[in-house]
Amino acid sequence: MLSTEETYETILFENNNGIAKITLNRPEQLNALNNAMLLDLDKAVSRIKKDSTIRVLTITGAGKAFSAGGDVKGFENYTIGDMNQQMEVGNRVIANIANLKIPVISAINGHAVGLGFNFALAGDIIIASDKAKFSQIFIKIGVIPDGGGTFFLPRLIGLAKAKELMFTGRMIDAKEACDIGIVSRVVNSEGFEQEIEKVAHQFSQAPTKAIGIMKQLLNKSYDHNLQTALSFEQLGQNLALDSDDFNEGVQAFINKRSPKFLGK
């Protein structure tokens, strides 16, 4: 069942039998993240957060870019107060995406630069078209990375490499992004949408509750020592053991059939 009952000004939202998709939809502006788009994203992500039937989310861009980052053309007339207000919305969106208890796929179809790059990093898995390019471009206009970039990027690629990309703002292609650990895989642009749909479908059939628990533990893993991590794993495992999907998984294994997980 395809659900699109809410309307948005700057994004497209679909929910097809628990497979949600957000498309940044300002292609003429290379999907630059202006205030209207951030408000639309805030509404859509909050909707996903409340919908227990959604089991996977894909985020991508319309046209030839994922996102050109913040809408710099609008900055000229912005006050610091305006910028802070907009950043508060963006920060909430990024935190909510990172903390969703479902897998989030960032499907990078083209350029992902500045805030667009860091927005992509909030996803769990980044899959890039061979036409994708990435840049921490903030330095080019004399500002610092925001949108969680200073948190996400060094955890993916190490502190020294993150500093290099942020201090220089240089553009890297999809292959280099994959080689250094930003991107999980690079897909030929001709089959990109089909591959993203395939991966999303696989996650929609997975034990969602277990993935949600894993995600919480992994997101907090840098904050704990080994003993604390072991304790949290035990608590998380107790939750997983109490799920319908665990029972289904055991029965499927015993009866030598494929499991039919319902995400419960």
N, C-alpha and C positions, 0 to 999 in steps of 0.2 A: 504493500500500500504506500503510495507516494503522498507525503504530507507537506504542504507549503502554505498553511492557513495564515501565517503572519506575513506581512509584507514589509520590505525594507527599502530604503532609498539607495543604498550604496553597496549592498551585498546581495547575493542570492543564497537562499537556504533551502535545502531539501532533506527530507527524512524518508528514506525508502526502506521500509521494513527494518527499522533499527540501524540502518546505515546512513548516518548524517553527513552532509557535505555543505561546507561554507565556501562560497566563491567570492573573493574580493572583486567588486564589479564597477571599477572606474577605469576601464581600459584606455581611454583617451588620455588619462593622467597617469598611466602606468600603475594604477591601483595605489596611488599615494594615499597614506593614511591621514585623512583630515578628521576634524572633530565629528562630522556626521557619520563617517565610517566607524570610528571608534565607538560611538553611541550605538550604532546598529550591531556591532560585534558584541558589545556589552549585553544587549538584549538577547541576541541569539545564543551566546554562550550560557547566559543565565537560564535560558529555556532548556538547553541541553542538560545542564546540571540538575534540573528538577525532573527530567524525563527518564525514568528507570528503564524504559524500553529501548533507548538508544545504546548501542553496544560498541560503536566505533565512530570516530569523527575524522573526516578528511578536510583539510584546508588548502585551497589553491587560489590561483588568480585567473581572471578573464583576460583574454588577449595575449600579448607577447611577454608580459612581465608577471611575476608573483607580486612584488610590491617594490616601488621605488623609494619606500621609506616615508618619513614625514613629508607633509605637503609644504615644501620650502617656499613656494610662491606666496603662500598665505602668511608666512612668518613676518614679513616686513611691517605689517600693521598690528602684530601681536604684542601685548605687554607681557612682562614676566608672570603677572597674575593669570593672564589667559593661558600661557604655556603650562603653568602649574596645574590649572584646572583640567586641561586636556591630558596632561601626563597622569593625573590621578585616575582618569577613566581608562587610559591605556594600561596603566599598571594593574588595575583591577582585572581587565580582560586577560592580560598575560598570566597573572597569578591563577585566575580561574581555569584557563586552558591547561596550565602545567599541573594543576591539582585535580582535574577531572579524573574520575575513577574508571575511565575507559581508555583504550589506546587512541592516541591522536597521531594522524599521519600528516606531516607537512609535505605537500606535493608541489615541488618547486619547478614550475613550467618555464621560467625565464629569469630575469634579473631579480634578485632579492638583496637589497642594499639598505644600509642604515637600519632604521626601525623595522623595515620589512625583513631584514636578515634576522634580527633578534626576535621578531614575532614568530618566525619559522622555528627558531631554537626552542620555543616553548612547547613544541610538539615532541612526541616521544621518538618518532622515527622520521627521518628526513629522506625522501626519495626525490632525486633530481632528474630532470630531462638533461640530455647531453647539450642542450642550449642554455642551461642555467648558468648564472654567474653570481658571485657573492662579493660584497664589500662592506667593511665597517667604515663607511664613507664620512662619518661624523667630523673627522679632523679637517676635512676639506672646507667646512664652513666654520671651523673654530669652536666646535662644541664637543662634548664627550658622549660616548655611547650610553644610551638609556634603553628602556624596555627589557631590562634583565640581561643585557649583553655581557656586562662584567661579571655576572654570576654564571650564566650558561656556558659561555665560550671557553674559559679556562678549564672548566670541568670536562669538556669534550676533547680539547686539543693540547692542554697544558698551558702553564702561565706564560712561558717565553714566547710561544707561537701566538697566543692571544694578544700579547703586547705588540708583537710585530704587525699583526693585521690591523690592530686598532691605532697604533702610532703612525702607520703609513697610509691607511685607508686604501691599500692597493686592491685591485679587482682580481679575484681568482676564478678559474673555471670549475665546472662540475667535477672533472677528474681530480684536480688538486684538492677540492673540498672533500672528496671521497678518500683520497690518499691520506689526508691528515686527520680524518675521523669526524668531520662535520656531517657528511652525507653517508647514509647506509648503503645506497646503491645508486648507480647512474643508469638510466633507461633511455634507449633510442627515442627521440621525440615522436617518431611516427607511431610507436606503440605505447606512448606514455600513459594516456588516459585509460587504456585497457588494462595496463599493468597496475595502475592505482586502484582501479575497480576490483581487480583480482585480489590484491592484498587486503583491501577493505572488507571484501566478502569473507576472506579467511578469518579475519579478526572477528567478524560478526558471528562466526560459528564457534568461537573459542569460549573457554570458561571465563566470562567477563569478571566475575567476582574475584577470582584468583589473580587475574591481571591487575585489577584495581589495588589489591593488597600488595602485590609485587611493586607496583608503581610507587605507592606510598613509602615502602621500605627503601627502595632505590633512591628516591628523591631526598631522603633523610640520611643516606648512608655516609655522607661526608661529615656529618655532625656527630657521629657516634664512634666509640671504640668497639673492639670485637665483642666484648662481653655484652654490651648494650645491644648490639646488632643481633646477637644470638637470642637474647631475651625477646626482642621485638619479633624476630622470626617465629619464635614459639607461639607468641600471641597471635600473629597473623595466620600461622598454620592451623591453630584452633578454629579460627573463623572459616578458613577454607574447608576444614574437615566437617564443618557443620552445614555445608552448602549442598544444595540439590545436585549441582554439577559434579561434586566429588562422588556422590552415590552413583550417579550416571556413569562416571568414568570407571569406577570399580566394576559395575555390572557389565559394561561394554568390554572391559578387559577380560573378565571371567568368561563371558560368552563369545569372545573373539569376533566382535563386531565394532564398527565405528561408533564412537560416542555421539550423542545428539545433545550438546550442551545448550541450555536455555539462558545462561547468564544469571542464574539464581543460586 
